[in-house]
Amino acid sequence: MIQVLQKAPDFSATAVVGNGDFTKVSLSDYRGKWVVLFFYPLDFTFVCPTEIQEFSKRQEEFKNLNAVVLGASVDSEHSHKAWINNGLGQLNYPLISDFSKEISRKYGALLEDKGFSTRATFLIDPEGTIHYASYNSPNVGRSVAEVIRTLQAAQTGERCPAEWKPGMKTV
């Protein structure tokens, strides 16, 4: 299983951007930026849209931190497009189709017995090293605010104590 301080596995896959355009996305496309890669279980479910839309609403905050957001699930790009156009709404970042489940497996996010990914989150630095990995139950939505706080802490390059926030001392 992949661990923090290891190189993030590269991947290339089809993603949906905007209102439903298809494009190829590779992790290596984002060298020089921080990457927030998150996996979610399935399109057209109940908890997933709350996270997906929150990441999109906070896109400007990620941009100001030199970070890009990439969402991924085992659904097809066609399912992503249908969901965006029929309820989810336009997003400010790509939704990656991991239909083969290869990316989810590489990141240890795939729940093999269920056939879909858990809620896994990774922070990857501009050189491709993982600085944060979190796995939530499919029933428990993640905190986008905590992802942002953790990204800010990782970007300091310092030791940040519990509950650290920007402006506080590091140790």
C-alpha positions in Angstrom: 0.0 0.0 0.0 1.2 3.5 -0.8 2.4 5.6 2.2 3.3 9.1 3.0 6.7 10.3 1.9 6.6 7.9 -1.0 6.3 9.0 -4.7 2.7 9.1 -5.8 1.9 6.6 -8.5 1.5 8.3 -11.8 -1.6 7.7 -13.8 -3.3 8.8 -17.0 -7.1 8.6 -17.5 -10.1 10.3 -19.0 -11.7 13.0 -17.0 -14.7 15.2 -17.3 -14.3 19.0 -17.0 -16.7 21.9 -16.9 -20.1 20.9 -18.1 -19.0 17.6 -19.5 -16.1 17.9 -21.9 -13.8 14.9 -21.9 -10.0 15.3 -21.5 -7.0 13.2 -20.7 -5.5 13.8 -17.2 -2.2 12.6 -15.9 -0.7 13.2 -12.5 2.6 14.2 -14.2 0.6 17.1 -15.9 0.6 18.8 -12.5 4.3 18.8 -11.7 5.2 22.1 -10.0 1.9 22.3 -8.2 0.4 20.7 -5.1 -2.3 18.1 -6.0 -5.3 17.2 -3.8 -6.4 13.9 -5.2 -9.5 12.5 -3.7 -11.5 9.3 -4.3 -15.2 8.9 -3.7 -17.4 5.8 -3.9 -19.9 6.3 -6.7 -21.8 8.8 -8.8 -25.5 9.4 -8.1 -25.1 8.7 -4.4 -26.0 10.8 -1.3 -22.8 11.8 0.6 -20.6 12.2 -2.5 -22.2 15.3 -3.9 -21.7 17.2 -0.7 -17.9 16.7 -0.9 -17.6 17.1 -4.6 -19.5 20.4 -4.6 -17.6 21.7 -1.5 -14.2 21.0 -3.2 -15.6 23.0 -6.2 -16.9 25.9 -4.1 -13.5 26.2 -2.5 -11.5 26.0 -5.7 -10.2 29.6 -5.4 -8.6 28.7 -2.0 -6.8 25.8 -3.5 -5.7 27.9 -6.4 -4.2 30.5 -4.0 -2.3 27.7 -2.4 -0.7 26.6 -5.7 -2.9 23.5 -5.6 -5.1 21.7 -8.0 -8.0 19.4 -7.1 -8.6 16.1 -8.9 -11.6 13.9 -8.0 -11.9 10.2 -9.0 -14.3 7.3 -8.8 -14.7 4.0 -10.5 -17.6 5.3 -12.6 -17.2 5.9 -16.4 -16.6 9.4 -17.8 -20.1 9.1 -19.3 -21.6 8.6 -15.9 -19.6 11.6 -14.6 -21.0 13.7 -17.5 -24.6 12.6 -16.9 -24.3 13.4 -13.2 -22.8 16.8 -13.8 -25.5 17.6 -16.3 -28.4 16.1 -14.3 -28.0 17.3 -10.7 -24.4 17.7 -9.6 -23.7 20.9 -11.6 -20.6 22.3 -13.2 -17.4 21.7 -11.4 -14.2 23.7 -11.2 -11.8 20.7 -11.4 -11.7 17.4 -13.3 -13.6 14.3 -12.3 -11.4 11.3 -13.3 -12.9 8.0 -14.5 -11.1 5.1 -12.9 -13.4 2.6 -14.6 -10.6 -0.1 -14.7 -10.1 0.5 -10.9 -6.3 0.6 -11.6 -5.8 4.1 -10.0 -7.8 3.2 -6.9 -5.8 0.0 -6.5 -2.5 1.9 -6.8 -3.5 4.3 -4.1 -5.0 1.6 -1.8 -8.4 3.3 -2.0 -10.3 0.4 -3.7 -12.7 -1.6 -1.5 -12.3 -4.8 -3.5 -15.2 -6.6 -1.9 -17.5 -3.6 -2.7 -16.1 -2.8 -6.2 -15.7 0.9 -5.5 -13.4 3.3 -3.7 -13.6 4.5 -0.2 -13.2 8.2 0.6 -9.5 8.5 0.3 -7.6 11.8 0.2 -4.0 12.5 -0.8 -1.8 15.6 -0.7 1.0 15.4 -3.3 3.8 18.0 -3.4 5.1 19.7 -6.6 7.8 17.0 -6.9 5.3 14.1 -6.7 5.7 13.0 -3.0 2.7 12.2 -0.9 2.5 14.3 2.3 -0.9 13.2 3.5 -3.1 10.2 3.1 -6.5 9.7 4.7 -9.2 7.0 4.3 -12.7 7.5 5.4 -15.6 5.1 5.5 -17.9 5.4 2.5 -20.6 6.6 5.0 -18.5 9.5 6.4 -17.9 12.6 4.4 -14.5 14.3 4.7 -13.9 17.9 5.8 -12.7 20.0 3.0 -11.6 22.7 5.5 -9.4 20.1 7.2 -7.9 19.2 3.8 -7.1 22.9 3.2 -5.6 23.3 6.8 -3.4 20.2 6.3 -2.3 21.4 2.9 -1.3 24.7 4.5 0.6 22.9 7.2 2.4 20.6 4.7 3.4 23.7 2.7 5.3 25.2 5.6 7.9 22.4 5.5 7.9 22.8 9.3 6.7 20.7 12.2 3.1 21.9 12.9 1.5 21.0 16.2 -2.0 19.8 16.7 -4.7 22.3 15.7 -2.1 24.4 13.9 -3.5 27.1 11.7 -1.8 29.6 9.4 -0.2 32.4 11.5 0.5 30.1 14.5 4.0 29.1 15.5 5.5 25.9 14.3 7.7 23.7 16.5 
